[in-house]
């Protein structure tokens, strides 16, 4: 697709919508849903689907939730950041080395067979098999028997790091201390158990592209995938044999649209539910959505970080990286584009985190100082930097243009390139960028795995290494209390502020919305779909 043409079409559509709606006129208050099919719920999303295969699950929120409707994770977070069981009843540890997972005794596959420890161990060994090809399994490197990339030995039928205790109990064993919060947020929330009795005879080198996952016949979750188009829709039908109870709504659709179409979709009733990390509203639509008479909204705490990664191999001089941050007018972006629905920090943590350090003052916009740093570095002003931006995030597309214009005034040329999320992440993983921006939601109670991934792993986007940062990060797993953990994160954020391998453009208060006639459903960054089988339409 011609990306520039796509942007023009999206902008043209937005202008039409704004004209027809009177930019959120009082008539929105009187609008009511035109929905007539009470057997269906449609969820709005703004990023394309990168994979539906649970063995290839990646960093995208859409992939995680789309897969989780078929194959439950072990646990999830709820809207209050509490850990709640999904496939598992509980995850416990006494020594931060041995983690006991109790599978729900009632958990069964849609064909009636019990979900067992054998299924969990089979899933781990297939997920981490090098022939399957998942490159997002670094979290498994902490387990005994797994290599530094998180891979298990090819062909392994058992491994020291994952042991069966009985048919409903699995123990995970680590090489070094690991906090239970990190276990939950790396393995617990991202391990999607698959049925061993169905897939055990499929060779690992075939599983990554196995067509069975496109329309699975046996699932553990509330819905069963029926068909999908990565760029347009994902359709499900209810798992009538769901062990927690058959869903009250028979059909579920995820509709992938440009962000500019979420508002009109909610207004017309074509979209019923928008969760904050799946569907990203343009900031200019926040007030319009909040005025809709047929919709209720939820404005989240500041959680979603708009991270800008800087390739430290192509921009090795820290003075240039500092200049880029100083020339990013974050204050103006939050004021004019976010309409105040965000905050500015240096580092990774928002004010919502218990580890936030308010004494770290973010670097203020300063073109004069930025220009001086560029001159001191003897920067080649003919060089053009590539700035990759998510085309589905219309607000940051505008912000990137503001940043690029400011960088031009200090002698740094930037070419902003918009990409759909799947291509964006592919290029980022191959380090095919100078600057790269993406929304990234770090868990406020356990940012460790994300911080480790972003600035300390072998596959990190900025290709940055710092021994002091690594030392502070490693101590987090054995920290004795919140204050000690807070100090360690503060040290990390100060190092990142100094070296600027990444910086936060802003932390967003994202908006969710849902049809007021939809019961037992409310959008939050965490927990929106934990009990989706209970959603129903008011009669």
RODO-2510 file (C-alpha; in nm, 4 decimals, decimal comma):
residues 539
     n   res          X          Y          Z
     1     x     0,0000     0,0000     0,0000
     2     x     0,1128     0,3526    -0,0793
     3     x     0,1482     0,4905     0,2750
     4     x     0,1268     0,8561     0,1720
     5     x    -0,1865     0,7859    -0,0257
     6     x    -0,3293     0,5975     0,2731
     7     x    -0,2636     0,8950     0,5000
     8     x    -0,4333     1,1326     0,2554
     9     x    -0,7399     0,9082     0,2375
    10     x    -0,7524     0,8803     0,6176
    11     x    -0,7254     1,2582     0,6582
    12     x    -0,9908     1,3147     0,3926
    13     x    -1,2236     1,0758     0,5712
    14     x    -1,1614     1,2556     0,9005
    15     x    -1,2544     1,5898     0,7430
    16     x    -1,5780     1,4388     0,6118
    17     x    -1,6650     1,2950     0,9522
    18     x    -1,5937     1,6223     1,1298
    19     x    -1,8100     1,8078     0,8793
    20     x    -2,1011     1,5673     0,9119
    21     x    -2,0824     1,5494     1,2910
    22     x    -2,0491     1,9214     1,3434
    23     x    -1,7241     1,8516     1,5276
    24     x    -1,9066     1,6849     1,8149
    25     x    -2,2244     1,8902     1,8214
    26     x    -2,5015     1,8714     2,0772
    27     x    -2,6842     1,6287     1,8468
    28     x    -2,4383     1,3613     1,9623
    29     x    -2,6051     1,3744     2,3025
    30     x    -2,9291     1,2568     2,1412
    31     x    -2,7703     0,9918     1,9233
    32     x    -2,8553     0,6310     1,9960
    33     x    -2,7130     0,3050     1,8746
    34     x    -2,8527     0,1697     1,5469
    35     x    -2,7530    -0,1845     1,6492
    36     x    -3,0185    -0,4432     1,5719
    37     x    -2,8124    -0,7626     1,6008
    38     x    -2,7908    -0,8415     1,9710
    39     x    -2,6015    -1,1633     1,8968
    40     x    -2,2842    -0,9763     1,8028
    41     x    -2,0322    -0,7432     1,9625
    42     x    -1,7794    -0,5543     1,7524
    43     x    -1,4533    -0,4357     1,9070
    44     x    -1,2701    -0,1528     1,7336
    45     x    -0,8934    -0,1819     1,6765
    46     x    -0,6480     0,0431     1,4952
    47     x    -0,3435    -0,1799     1,4403
    48     x    -0,3090    -0,4709     1,2035
    49     x    -0,2736    -0,8248     1,3357
    50     x     0,0820    -0,9567     1,3152
    51     x     0,0035    -1,3168     1,4126
    52     x    -0,2827    -1,5335     1,5346
    53     x    -0,0482    -1,8209     1,6209
    54     x     0,0004    -1,8629     1,9992
    55     x     0,3514    -1,9988     1,9388
    56     x     0,4550    -1,6786     1,7614
    57     x     0,2909    -1,4291     1,9969
    58     x     0,4784    -1,0975     1,9897
    59     x     0,4725    -0,7581     2,1596
    60     x     0,1491    -0,6330     2,0047
    61     x    -0,1579    -0,5961     2,2231
    62     x    -0,3923    -0,7020     1,9430
    63     x    -0,2019    -1,0275     1,8932
    64     x    -0,2072    -1,1046     2,2650
    65     x    -0,5793    -1,0484     2,3098
    66     x    -0,6821    -1,2010     1,9772
    67     x    -0,4966    -1,5209     2,0680
    68     x    -0,6167    -1,5145     2,4288
    69     x    -0,9808    -1,5420     2,3196
    70     x    -0,8947    -1,8884     2,1807
    71     x    -0,6195    -2,0017     2,4158
    72     x    -0,6191    -1,8638     2,7689
    73     x    -0,3023    -1,7337     2,9344
    74     x    -0,2184    -1,8696     3,2789
    75     x    -0,3107    -1,5447     3,4566
    76     x    -0,4025    -1,1844     3,3799
    77     x    -0,4199    -0,8491     3,5551
    78     x    -0,7540    -0,6926     3,6333
    79     x    -0,8432    -0,3242     3,6078
    80     x    -0,7036    -0,2622     3,9577
    81     x    -0,3723    -0,4319     3,8707
    82     x    -0,4487    -0,7427     4,0765
    83     x    -0,3389    -1,0822     3,9425
    84     x    -0,6392    -1,3011     3,8567
    85     x    -0,6497    -1,6591     3,7336
    86     x    -0,7322    -1,7513     3,3780
    87     x    -0,6210    -2,1046     3,2954
    88     x    -0,4446    -2,1205     3,6323
    89     x    -0,6049    -2,0864     3,9723
    90     x    -0,2866    -1,9529     4,1267
    91     x     0,0845    -1,8873     4,0812
    92     x     0,2899    -1,8933     4,4028
    93     x     0,6512    -1,8980     4,5162
    94     x     0,8279    -1,9283     4,8513
    95     x     1,1843    -1,8581     4,7412
    96     x     1,1573    -1,6589     4,4128
    97     x     1,3184    -1,9542     4,2355
    98     x     1,0433    -2,2147     4,2251
    99     x     0,7044    -2,1041     4,0903
   100     x     0,4089    -2,3358     4,1384
   101     x     0,1250    -2,3077     3,8878
   102     x    -0,2053    -2,4682     3,9833
   103     x    -0,4255    -2,5255     3,6803
   104     x    -0,7961    -2,4779     3,7454
   105     x    -0,9443    -2,8195     3,8213
   106     x    -1,2436    -2,7450     3,5979
   107     x    -1,0337    -2,6303     3,3007
   108     x    -1,1008    -2,8351     2,9908
   109     x    -1,0661    -2,8152     2,6160
   110     x    -1,3707    -2,7530     2,4008
   111     x    -1,3693    -3,1215     2,3032
   112     x    -1,4195    -3,2156     2,6695
   113     x    -1,0675    -3,3340     2,7521
   114     x    -0,9081    -3,1958     3,0693
   115     x    -0,6364    -2,9313     3,0375
   116     x    -0,3354    -3,0730     3,2165
   117     x     0,0227    -3,0094     3,3194
   118     x     0,1279    -3,2084     3,0122
   119     x    -0,0417    -2,9472     2,7903
   120     x     0,1423    -2,6632     2,9656
   121     x     0,4836    -2,8316     2,9406
   122     x     0,4213    -2,9273     2,5770
   123     x     0,3286    -2,5646     2,5011
   124     x     0,6441    -2,4291     2,6672
   125     x     0,8699    -2,6705     2,4777
   126     x     0,7040    -2,5931     2,1438
   127     x     0,6961    -2,2157     2,2036
   128     x     1,0685    -2,2127     2,2821
   129     x     1,1799    -2,4675     2,0227
   130     x     1,4277    -2,2913     1,7897
   131     x     1,2617    -2,4489     1,4849
   132     x     0,9327    -2,2720     1,5611
   133     x     1,1123    -1,9390     1,5250
   134     x     0,9659    -1,7138     1,7946
   135     x     1,2165    -1,4351     1,8669
   136     x     1,0154    -1,2879     2,1580
   137     x     1,0850    -1,5578     2,4172
   138     x     1,3756    -1,3967     2,6022
   139     x     1,1836    -1,4232     2,9296
   140     x     1,2361    -1,8006     2,9292
   141     x     1,6124    -1,7539     2,9540
   142     x     1,5712    -1,7298     3,3319
   143     x     1,4557    -2,0933     3,3512
   144     x     1,6890    -2,3870     3,4019
   145     x     1,7774    -2,5680     3,0809
   146     x     1,6954    -2,2751     2,8496
   147     x     1,9683    -2,0837     2,6659
   148     x     2,0333    -1,7103     2,6815
   149     x     1,7844    -1,6452     2,4002
   150     x     1,5080    -1,8334     2,5804
   151     x     1,5217    -2,1397     2,3574
   152     x     1,4869    -2,4953     2,4824
   153     x     1,6997    -2,7698     2,3220
   154     x     1,5583    -2,8815     1,9892
   155     x     1,3597    -3,2011     2,0358
   156     x     1,3513    -3,1824     2,4152
   157     x     1,0618    -3,3754     2,5707
   158     x     1,1425    -3,2582     2,9229
   159     x     1,3525    -2,9842     3,0781
   160     x     1,4781    -2,8924     3,4241
   161     x     1,3055    -2,5544     3,4271
   162     x     0,9493    -2,6867     3,3836
   163     x     0,8349    -2,9903     3,5820
   164     x     0,5086    -3,1790     3,6235
   165     x     0,4042    -3,2392     3,9843
   166     x     0,0626    -3,3865     3,9098
   167     x    -0,1975    -3,3594     3,6362
   168     x    -0,2960    -3,0058     3,7426
   169     x     0,0317    -2,8719     3,8842
   170     x     0,3406    -2,7417     3,7039
   171     x     0,6563    -2,6025     3,8647
   172     x     0,8838    -2,3518     3,6889
   173     x     1,2419    -2,3394     3,8217
   174     x     1,4725    -2,0411     3,7614
   175     x     1,8517    -2,0128     3,7481
   176     x     1,8537    -1,7071     3,9762
   177     x     1,6050    -1,5158     4,1932
   178     x     1,3048    -1,3789     4,0046
   179     x     1,0265    -1,1675     4,1479
   180     x     0,6813    -1,3172     4,1204
   181     x     0,5632    -0,9964     3,9522
   182     x     0,8152    -1,0534     3,6730
   183     x     0,7202    -1,4191     3,6396
   184     x     0,3556    -1,3174     3,6088
   185     x     0,4261    -1,0478     3,3507
   186     x     0,6601    -1,2487     3,1289
   187     x     0,5451    -1,6105     3,1441
   188     x     0,2116    -1,5983     3,3248
   189     x     0,0409    -1,3468     3,0963
   190     x     0,2046    -1,4548     2,7702
   191     x     0,2055    -1,8362     2,7790
   192     x    -0,0935    -1,9582     2,5786
   193     x    -0,1395    -2,3292     2,6365
   194     x    -0,2187    -2,5378     2,3273
   195     x    -0,3709    -2,8892     2,3166
   196     x    -0,1021    -3,1576     2,3199
   197     x    -0,3426    -3,4323     2,2138
   198     x    -0,4208    -3,2412     1,8927
   199     x    -0,0773    -3,1026     1,8000
   200     x     0,1832    -3,3435     1,9394
   201     x     0,2428    -3,5124     1,6033
   202     x     0,3036    -3,1866     1,4141
   203     x     0,6775    -3,1261     1,3712
   204     x     0,8096    -2,8051     1,5315
   205     x     0,9323    -2,6673     1,1996
   206     x     0,5718    -2,6789     1,0725
   207     x     0,3991    -2,5310     1,3765
   208     x     0,4945    -2,1701     1,3048
   209     x     0,2945    -2,1766     0,9827
   210     x     0,0411    -2,4452     1,0718
   211     x    -0,2969    -2,3554     0,9188
   212     x    -0,4882    -2,5224     1,2047
   213     x    -0,4334    -2,2086     1,4141
   214     x    -0,6267    -2,0050     1,1542
   215     x    -0,9440    -2,1948     1,2482
   216     x    -0,8693    -2,4064     1,5558
   217     x    -1,1012    -2,6971     1,6236
   218     x    -1,0104    -2,7276     1,9932
   219     x    -0,9742    -2,4214     2,2208
   220     x    -0,9624    -2,3386     2,5904
   221     x    -1,1004    -1,9848     2,5725
   222     x    -1,4483    -1,8349     2,5460
   223     x    -1,4404    -1,7880     2,1692
   224     x    -1,3293    -1,9834     1,8640
   225     x    -1,1649    -1,8087     1,5675
   226     x    -1,3604    -1,8562     1,2445
   227     x    -1,1820    -1,6283     0,9979
   228     x    -0,9607    -1,3237     0,9805
   229     x    -0,7927    -1,0713     0,7577
   230     x    -0,4831    -0,9262     0,9280
   231     x    -0,5596    -0,5750     0,8102
   232     x    -0,9385    -0,5659     0,8388
   233     x    -1,1106    -0,8036     1,0801
   234     x    -1,0945    -1,1018     1,3167
   235     x    -1,4159    -1,3010     1,3630
   236     x    -1,5108    -1,5481     1,6353
   237     x    -1,8031    -1,7621     1,7389
   238     x    -1,8820    -1,8556     2,0973
   239     x    -1,7262    -2,1677     2,2462
   240     x    -2,0499    -2,3221     2,3684
   241     x    -1,8473    -2,5715     2,5729
   242     x    -1,6395    -2,3085     2,7515
   243     x    -1,5606    -2,4472     3,0943
   244     x    -1,6463    -2,1183     3,2685
   245     x    -1,9834    -2,1053     3,0965
   246     x    -2,0907    -2,0402     2,7397
   247     x    -2,0595    -1,6738     2,6331
   248     x    -2,3879    -1,4862     2,6386
   249     x    -2,3061    -1,3199     2,3056
   250     x    -2,2703    -1,5638     2,0173
   251     x    -2,0528    -1,3688     1,7728
   252     x    -1,7517    -1,1490     1,8362
   253     x    -1,5761    -0,9351     1,5771
   254     x    -1,2629    -0,7264     1,5991
   255     x    -1,2853    -0,4587     1,3329
   256     x    -0,9552    -0,3005     1,2270
   257     x    -1,0026     0,0580     1,1084
   258     x    -0,8070     0,3841     1,0852
   259     x    -0,8163     0,5650     1,4193
   260     x    -1,0194     0,8434     1,2593
   261     x    -1,3090     0,5980     1,2084
   262     x    -1,3502     0,4887     1,5708
   263     x    -1,5650     0,7879     1,6621
   264     x    -1,8027     0,7474     1,3686
   265     x    -1,8203     0,3716     1,4283
   266     x    -1,9238     0,4219     1,7906
   267     x    -2,1757     0,6866     1,6943
   268     x    -2,3428     0,4674     1,4323
   269     x    -2,3312     0,1513     1,6443
   270     x    -2,1018    -0,0296     1,4017
   271     x    -1,8439    -0,0453     1,6815
   272     x    -1,9497    -0,1355     2,0344
   273     x    -1,6296    -0,1423     2,2375
   274     x    -1,2903     0,0280     2,2187
   275     x    -1,0192    -0,0819     2,4613
   276     x    -0,7409     0,1678     2,5259
   277     x    -0,4480    -0,0267     2,3791
   278     x    -0,6347    -0,1905     2,0883
   279     x    -0,8091     0,1183     1,9557
   280     x    -0,6249     0,4491     1,9757
   281     x    -0,8498     0,7528     1,9386
   282     x    -0,7037     1,0646     1,7809
   283     x    -0,6715     1,3197     2,0578
   284     x    -0,8957     1,5592     1,8684
   285     x    -1,1787     1,3028     1,8979
   286     x    -1,1656     1,2580     2,2769
   287     x    -1,4246     1,5252     2,3547
   288     x    -1,6474     1,4173     2,0665
   289     x    -1,6518     1,0572     2,1890
   290     x    -1,7203     1,1681     2,5467
   291     x    -2,0259     1,3608     2,4248
   292     x    -2,1902     1,0666     2,2472
   293     x    -2,5283     0,9821     2,3946
   294     x    -2,5081     0,6093     2,3195
   295     x    -2,1593     0,5633     2,4662
   296     x    -1,9863     0,5542     2,8043
   297     x    -1,6161     0,6348     2,8323
   298     x    -1,3217     0,5511     3,0588
   299     x    -1,0182     0,7826     3,0733
   300     x    -0,7248     0,5850     3,2124
   301     x    -0,4441     0,6879     3,4463
   302     x    -0,1201     0,7857     3,2628
   303     x     0,0099     0,4440     3,1607
   304     x     0,0886     0,4185     2,7908
   305     x     0,4375     0,5447     2,7109
   306     x     0,5078     0,6969     2,3696
   307     x     0,8672     0,5773     2,3518
   308     x     1,1185     0,7052     2,0985
   309     x     1,4115     0,4656     2,0530
   310     x     1,7364     0,6012     1,9121
   311     x     1,9659     0,3631     1,7257
   312     x     2,2913     0,4084     1,9171
   313     x     2,4881     0,2380     1,6389
   314     x     2,3894     0,4956     1,3774
   315     x     2,3700     0,7830     1,6291
   316     x     2,6616     0,6947     1,8522
   317     x     2,7389     1,0453     1,9801
   318     x     2,5419     1,1033     2,3006
   319     x     2,5416     1,4778     2,2296
   320     x     2,3252     1,4211     1,9232
   321     x     2,0880     1,1959     2,1173
   322     x     2,0554     1,4631     2,3862
   323     x     1,9986     1,7261     2,1207
   324     x     1,7159     1,5195     1,9710
   325     x     1,5441     1,4999     2,3089
   326     x     1,5955     1,8706     2,3820
   327     x     1,4520     1,9637     2,0411
   328     x     1,1375     1,7567     2,1004
   329     x     0,8877     2,0093     2,2279
   330     x     0,7121     1,7653     2,4561
   331     x     0,5344     2,0351     2,6539
   332     x     0,3710     2,1755     2,3427
   333     x     0,2808     1,8299     2,2098
   334     x     0,1000     1,7394     2,5335
   335     x    -0,0754     2,0751     2,5396
   336     x    -0,1780     2,1065     2,1748
   337     x    -0,2127     1,7480     2,0507
   338     x    -0,3051     1,5632     2,3703
   339     x    -0,5135     1,8507     2,5100
   340     x    -0,3453     1,7919     2,8435
   341     x    -0,4280     1,4179     2,8557
   342     x    -0,0728     1,3115     2,9292
   343     x     0,2416     1,3760     3,1280
   344     x     0,6132     1,4184     3,0553
   345     x     0,8781     1,2087     3,2286
   346     x     1,2377     1,1101     3,1672
   347     x     1,2787     0,7366     3,1913
   348     x     1,0138     0,4685     3,1792
   349     x     0,7735     0,5154     3,4704
   350     x     0,4581     0,7198     3,4965
   351     x     0,3263     0,8845     3,8107
   352     x     0,0855     0,5894     3,8383
   353     x     0,3701     0,3524     3,9291
   354     x     0,4623     0,2930     4,2945
   355     x     0,8271     0,3279     4,1850
   356     x     0,7911     0,6735     4,0275
   357     x     1,0533     0,9260     4,1407
   358     x     0,9204     1,2814     4,1149
   359     x     1,2665     1,4253     4,1865
   360     x     1,3806     1,3330     3,8327
   361     x     1,2894     1,6433     3,6362
   362     x     1,2420     1,5900     3,2628
   363     x     1,4758     1,7764     3,0282
   364     x     1,3001     2,0917     2,9106
   365     x     1,2606     2,1952     2,5473
   366     x     1,5670     2,4030     2,4554
   367     x     1,6546     2,4619     2,0903
   368     x     1,9508     2,6846     2,1734
   369     x     2,1174     2,4185     2,3866
   370     x     2,0307     2,1471     2,1329
   371     x     2,1871     2,3438     1,8479
   372     x     2,5045     2,3970     2,0503
   373     x     2,5349     2,0215     2,1098
   374     x     2,4969     1,9553     1,7369
   375     x     2,7733     2,2026     1,6582
   376     x     3,0022     2,0558     1,9257
   377     x     2,9510     1,7087     1,7785
   378     x     3,0419     1,8323     1,4262
   379     x     2,7308     1,6630     1,2941
   380     x     2,7139     1,6008     0,9182
   381     x     2,4151     1,8199     0,8316
   382     x     2,3729     1,6508     0,4935
   383     x     2,2890     1,3216     0,6649
   384     x     1,9201     1,2317     0,6789
   385     x     1,7819     1,0254     0,9663
   386     x     1,4961     0,7771     0,9215
   387     x     1,2188     0,8205     1,1776
   388     x     0,9738     0,5258     1,1802
   389     x     0,6266     0,5989     1,3192
   390     x     0,3110     0,3890     1,3594
   391     x     0,0619     0,4939     1,0904
   392     x    -0,2236     0,3820     1,3184
   393     x    -0,1322     0,6469     1,5754
   394     x    -0,2472     0,9669     1,4069
   395     x    -0,1590     1,1821     1,7091
   396     x     0,2042     1,0828     1,7101
   397     x     0,2260     1,1106     1,3312
   398     x     0,1537     1,4802     1,3900
   399     x     0,3946     1,4914     1,6848
   400     x     0,6710     1,3364     1,4731
   401     x     0,6274     1,6118     1,2158
   402     x     0,6646     1,8724     1,4934
   403     x     0,9799     1,7009     1,6199
   404     x     1,1226     1,6742     1,2673
   405     x     1,0606     2,0444     1,2054
   406     x     1,2391     2,1379     1,5279
   407     x     1,5304     1,9079     1,4477
   408     x     1,5658     2,0745     1,1092
   409     x     1,6190     2,4120     1,2795
   410     x     1,9171     2,2724     1,4741
   411     x     2,0751     2,1100     1,1683
   412     x     1,9433     1,7522     1,1861
   413     x     1,7477     1,6331     0,8815
   414     x     1,4777     1,3742     0,9494
   415     x     1,2605     1,1716     0,7125
   416     x     0,9397     1,0638     0,8924
   417     x     0,8129     0,7318     0,7547
   418     x     0,4761     0,5908     0,8625
   419     x     0,4376     0,2128     0,8783
   420     x     0,1624    -0,0196     0,9956
   421     x     0,2467    -0,1714     1,3326
   422     x     0,3489    -0,5122     1,1993
   423     x     0,6006    -0,3684     0,9513
   424     x     0,7124    -0,1146     1,2093
   425     x     0,8056    -0,3840     1,4599
   426     x     0,9708    -0,5980     1,1934
   427     x     1,1964    -0,3126     1,0888
   428     x     1,2642    -0,2221     1,4502
   429     x     1,3711    -0,5781     1,5313
   430     x     1,6179    -0,5581     1,2414
   431     x     1,7343    -0,2115     1,3575
   432     x     1,6382    -0,0581     1,0237
   433     x     1,5878     0,2901     1,1664
   434     x     1,7615     0,5852     1,3244
   435     x     1,4592     0,6915     1,5292
   436     x     1,1631     0,4667     1,6024
   437     x     0,8473     0,5491     1,7989
   438     x     0,5803     0,3180     1,9333
   439     x     0,3261     0,3211     2,2149
   440     x     0,4447     0,0898     2,4895
   441     x     0,2459     0,0107     2,8035
   442     x     0,4811    -0,0880     3,0847
   443     x     0,3149    -0,2555     3,3793
   444     x     0,3232    -0,0007     3,6635
   445     x     0,3710    -0,2794     3,9187
   446     x     0,6399    -0,4654     3,7239
   447     x     0,8166    -0,2679     3,4492
   448     x     1,1232    -0,4945     3,4828
   449     x     1,0703    -0,7244     3,1799
   450     x     0,9932    -0,4311     2,9521
   451     x     1,2851    -0,2189     3,0713
   452     x     1,5097    -0,5232     3,0366
   453     x     1,3816    -0,5826     2,6846
   454     x     1,4080    -0,2217     2,5721
   455     x     1,7598    -0,1362     2,6955
   456     x     1,9291    -0,4514     2,8212
   457     x     1,8476    -0,7493     2,5991
   458     x     2,0339    -0,8849     2,2976
   459     x     1,7497    -0,7777     2,0709
   460     x     1,6924    -0,4329     2,2190
   461     x     1,5823    -0,1664     1,9737
   462     x     1,8442     0,1030     2,0508
   463     x     2,1332    -0,1519     2,0618
   464     x     2,2433     0,0033     2,3885
   465     x     2,4476    -0,1502     2,6659
   466     x     2,5415     0,0004     3,0032
   467     x     2,6958    -0,2073     3,2826
   468     x     2,5636     0,0226     3,5587
   469     x     2,2116     0,0000     3,4232
   470     x     2,2398    -0,3794     3,3971
   471     x     2,3662    -0,4027     3,7567
   472     x     2,0744    -0,2000     3,8925
   473     x     1,8298    -0,3995     3,6854
   474     x     1,9615    -0,7333     3,8110
   475     x     1,9156    -0,6255     4,1754
   476     x     1,5439    -0,5607     4,1250
   477     x     1,4671    -0,9324     4,1293
   478     x     1,5909    -0,9683     4,4876
   479     x     1,4787    -0,6274     4,6214
   480     x     1,3233    -0,6603     4,9663
   481     x     1,0670    -0,3807     4,9541
   482     x     0,9064    -0,1054     4,7475
   483     x     1,1534     0,1640     4,8545
   484     x     1,4546    -0,0424     4,7503
   485     x     1,2897    -0,1209     4,4172
   486     x     1,2061     0,2474     4,3677
   487     x     1,5706     0,3449     4,4247
   488     x     1,6905     0,0936     4,1658
   489     x     1,4428     0,2185     3,9042
   490     x     1,5423     0,5769     3,9831
   491     x     1,9061     0,4876     3,9158
   492     x     1,8073     0,3315     3,5849
   493     x     1,5982     0,6312     3,4805
   494     x     1,8848     0,8697     3,5612
   495     x     2,1224     0,6655     3,3431
   496     x     1,8707     0,6672     3,0587
   497     x     1,8194     1,0413     3,1008
   498     x     2,1955     1,0915     3,0692
   499     x     2,2645     0,8569     2,7757
   500     x     1,9299     0,8902     2,5903
   501     x     1,9110     0,5532     2,4121
   502     x     1,5359     0,6083     2,4387
   503     x     1,3195     0,8900     2,5639
   504     x     0,9554     0,9291     2,6468
   505     x     0,7762     1,1725     2,4182
   506     x     0,4867     1,1592     2,6637
   507     x     0,2847     0,9176     2,8747
   508     x    -0,0721     0,9095     2,7555
   509     x    -0,3988     0,8979     2,9402
   510     x    -0,5780     0,6834     2,6876
   511     x    -0,9519     0,6768     2,6278
   512     x    -1,1749     0,3707     2,6148
   513     x    -1,5411     0,3635     2,5169
   514     x    -1,8322     0,1227     2,5008
   515     x    -2,1969     0,1134     2,4036
   516     x    -2,4093     0,1989     2,7069
   517     x    -2,6377    -0,0993     2,6346
   518     x    -2,3519    -0,3461     2,6738
   519     x    -2,3597    -0,5018     3,0224
   520     x    -2,0685    -0,6414     3,2275
   521     x    -1,8162    -0,4794     2,9955
   522     x    -1,5867    -0,1867     3,0626
   523     x    -1,2621    -0,0949     2,8845
   524     x    -0,9407    -0,0714     3,0852
   525     x    -0,5780    -0,1146     2,9859
   526     x    -0,5782    -0,4320     3,1931
   527     x    -0,8569    -0,6833     3,2486
   528     x    -1,1068    -0,5792     2,9811
   529     x    -1,1571    -0,9310     2,8454
   530     x    -1,1045    -1,1444     3,1562
   531     x    -1,4754    -1,2271     3,1844
   532     x    -1,5909    -1,1584     2,8288
   533     x    -1,8214    -1,4608     2,8463
   534     x    -2,0421    -1,2524     3,0798
   535     x    -2,0900    -0,9643     2,8370
   536     x    -2,4483    -0,9244     2,7226
   537     x    -2,6847    -0,6747     2,5681
   538     x    -2,9517    -0,5096     2,7773
   539     x    -3,2939    -0,6469     2,6923
***
